[in-house]
Amino acid sequence: MLKHFKPTLAASLLAATFSFSALAADLEKIHFLIPGGAGGGWDMTARGTGDVLMKTHLIDNVSYQNLSGGGGGKAIAHLIETADRQEDTLMVNSTPIVVRSLSGVFPQSFRDLTPVAATVSDYGAFVVAGDSKYNSWEEVVADFKDNPRKVKIAGGSARGSMDHLVAAAAFKGQGLDPKEVRYIAYDAGGKAMAALLSGETQVLSTGLGEVLEMSKSGQVKILAITAPKRLDVAPNIPTLSEYNNPTVFANWRGFFAAPGVSQEKIDEWNVALKKMYDTDEWKVVRDRNGWIDSYKADKEFFAFLEDQEKQMGDLMRELGFLK
């Protein structure tokens, strides 16, 4: 019996080894390049995605690099200039890559990179400190009507960029002059939040995902969001439309690779990202951050970017940020 048992055991171990190999990670490694500082939406998206890919064994190794500067332009230039060494790098980005390219903040556009996938959307949010005198969007609008200079609005990006545009559109939606918005620019979401909490500014224009958890602890109050209707993950937060304001805006977030990356590599990344979407671990991260799933693979993503470029360009001209 033992003579027959030993080879059977060996065969079982061999079979187990092959099964284990079949369950190996889809990807060996991803290096996430983050164009902004810690605590911002890009940082949260990259680290949230990387964390879930690791926990669900879809990847073996993840690393991160924060490279802020130039409104994201420093990271874009770095990815292009070192393309031959970046075959495992994914740079996170969002609507600002379109807006800042249009406004000339940096000379490159999404066409100079390789769009890999859009993964989530995040609605805009107007936020005040937990101890702020403001308890509703209406109160902010009333002060703005009285004297626009009294209402300083912080954002984690430059003037004329997305946080500024969303704020301008929101006040325009109230029938007010968007050019009178007193926007104070910070290099990242974390710095803009620090300015809000210190009283340096009265209101913060940001993404819902960056502030949802802080609102639950009472550190901040979210007065309104730019969703078309209230969200399941934030049922107590009103939308601008509840104030008869037509402003609706969703900021996509997604990933780009260096120019010249192969279609085979793009497909590998998309396989892993699609699998991630079906995991319970992803749903926890997504809901915690108030994100909305909005997956678009490379070709659909590129077409979407072209459409958004036109839409944002029209909005920027209408608001006076582009001639």
Buried (B, 14 or more C-beta within 10 A) or exposed (E): EEEEEEEEEEEEEEEEEEEEEEEEBBBEEBBBBBBBBBBBBBBBBBBBBBBBBBBBEBBBEBEBBBBBBBBBBBBBBBBBEEBEEBEBBBBBBBBBBBBBBBBEBBEBBBEBBBBBBBBBBBBBBBBBBEEBEBEBBBBBBEBBEEEBEEBBBBBBBBBBBBBBBBBBBBBBBBEBEBEEBBBBBBBBBBBBBBBBBEEEBBBBBBBBBBBBEBBEEEBBBBBBBBBBEBBEBBEEBBBBBEBEBEBBBBBBBBBBBBBEBEEEBBEBBBBBBBBBBEBEBBEEBBBBBBBBEBBBBBEEBBEBBEEBBEEBBEBBEEBEBBE
